[in-house]
Amino acid sequence: MTASQSKITGWLIHVTVWAVIFGMPLFLTGPNRPLMNGPQYVRFLLVPISFMAVFYTNYFLLIDRYLTIRRFGRYAGYNLLLIASVMVLVHLLFRYVLPPDLHHPPMVRPWQHTVRFFAGNLALYLLVVGVSVAIRMTSGWYRAEAARKELEHSHTQAELQNLKSQLNPHFLFNTLNNIYSLIQLDTDRAQQAVHDLSRLLRYVLYDSSRPTVPVAAEIGFLRDYIELMRIRLPRHVKLVLSLPDEPSQRLVAPLLFISLVENAFKHGVDNDRASYIAIDIHEIGNQLIGRIENSYFPKSGASDRSGSGIGLSNLTKRLEMIYPGHYTLEYGRTGDAFTALLCINLTES
């Protein structure tokens, strides 16, 4: 519900409540209580009108000006003055402008009636003040909460965009490193690699700008990326790849698995020792599950030229913002191997 819709709904509730109050004489008729005539109804209207005066003076003026800034003494004083003024006015109107029917006998002790009138109605006006405070403070809390959630949503979207802007040059840096190495070895394959890179960049720069993409598109991107990375792998590196042949059209946030795949190529390959990378991504029910395992040759300091240090922390932040409570991510080293397991609950396309 938008702010304008919420405001309209609030005022419709106000109108409905006052309409019920003003129409009460129509619902309280019976054999011993005939329908009010014109003068009687006018006398009746004075009371709810006076309630409205106290209610909206508090609602629009006194609460915001004194109560919300904790000036309780002035708020109480102005309310007592307001209630006293309204009751005196109503009493004078009842006594001299709209007197009761002539059939009613005159009052023997008018001052006693006046005391009873003020004592009995004071509680009602205080109740009206309390209702006004409750409604005003509650609506103010709802507005503040809506504004807070909107600000939080905007902050989350801005942070997500910032994380993705970090990821794109990170991905590009790694891929250009591969093509640079390939140019020295095989120019024809390097040209094909540039063509593949253009397709990957189109996905990263355009398709991944959407909040979600089909699993099929994300799997296609990963397949192209892995094939591009395969180009520069030494012969002694074993790459085992298992991706779904017919991925679904369920929706997933883009560029989540790429950090795990990049880390596998970064830390799983040694130029002199036997190495392996095993990538298995598949769907089970409404889950997309990726398991990436690799031999572990951590790069650090001068030997790390990949620029991928932000990978796992970036991924964790994005998952927590996009899929809070709907994902699991486990990773760690076991002996000479590093394993990462990511499971995401998917949405329908």
PyMOL commands that set and color helices and strands:
alter all, ss='L'
color gray80, all
select helices_A, chain A and resi 3-22+24-27+38-67+72-97+110-183+187-205+207-209+215-230+258-267+301-303+311-322
alter helices_A, ss='H'
color red, helices_A
select strands_A, chain A and resi 213-214+237-242+251-252+275-284+287-295+327-334+337-345
alter strands_A, ss='S'
color yellow, strands_A
deselect
rebuild
show_as cartoon
